[in-house]
């Protein structure tokens, strides 16, 4: 099936998200879509999948105009989409999830044809080597297996074009390699794949065609043989350094000391299990691991967001355990949470007010108990310019920003005051290569200014590039602390729990 977009334009008020975009997806090819935050990639795919109506232009399938009024029309036309955040019902089985929304019945009693759904799951699983049990409960599956269920859902509806939105965001290196193999198999079977990703190495590995969108317009196409620097330059519109310029660390005194830290869930199961480590001034400790192995609980326990069952946290000799969160932050800790929408921002507040959430009662933003709107605004404008936050102004709400620009607001707030310790969880999630370059420079700058830094990232390239030491977490434990030149495959095995070692 051949897909063509001609002059597709989508506006939101005065803002043009897609500006006369032309795109052709040929059968049996992998078409990568690259672009900065807010470039319009997701909007374009939402138009294609029937979630948005285009203001101008048309979509053609095999040369014939196709008017999609919703995802159902797109799926009926042979277009499937796997969203970054999976659309699965966790207590349901794989077969039940696959048939959900497309239920078939059999017999006079019109019973759900679960047997037919199981058969279809097995057929697709066997064809592509997915190794997915139709009767497995989704919540018991790994993240990688859940993603394969999403792909099976789309293929079960005879999708000839499959859109994958940031498909490797939460996968281990081994799971990423498996997914890329699956993408190649889909292509070889005749399925066209539209791949949205900011990971240039993956684009080079599987793409047949690369289209780059910048500020809502197609600015060019590239061959997979293009270098990462060339692709990055095309995306951002300037030369981008693809390596982290990081002088050797000069660790000083211990700033953060964590001893035997344990966190239990409501059922009494350990989310953190006897975790001990230290971080010195002037060094970056990167925490690597598949999401859900205790990294979130670790950062939140250090801040005091979640209660600890045992252990202590000490900053510059001062015990933080038991202190109020605000006091902990004001002791010199900057915190970038992994979920910016839930924990990093107040969506209904202005950008300016979000930039002072943790220091609103401190000088220069407050005097005599009263806020100083002029100072707040002028400082916000400086931060917005410095961090390249794409917005109509500092009075715009944080909720009106794209995800990547929301992340920039959080980073601007936390990196714009003196810090003893910076804790950043997924600091570049959703950011384009130009913004990643800037954030990495600022993190290294914090280290070189004498701060202790903890980075939590599921991006192995980022971990290796930034770390002075790497702590690998699995099932709530630090299984090893290793140097940054540790082999990627070895790190991947540790992250999967197949290579546990004593902490070093």
PyMOL commands that set and color helices and strands:
alter all, ss='L'
color gray80, all
select helices_A, chain A and resi 41-48+71-76+94-99+114-128+138-140+143-156+173-188+200-206+228-236+295-303+325-330+340-344+351-354+373-386+398-400+403-414+433-448+460-466+488-495
alter helices_A, ss='H'
color red, helices_A
select strands_A, chain A and resi 3-12+15-25+30-35+56-61+64-65+79-82+105-106+111-112+161-165+192-196+209-214+217-222+254-264+270-280+284-288+310-315+318-319+333-336+366-367+370-371+421-425+452-457+469-474+477-482
alter strands_A, ss='S'
color yellow, strands_A
deselect
rebuild
show_as cartoon
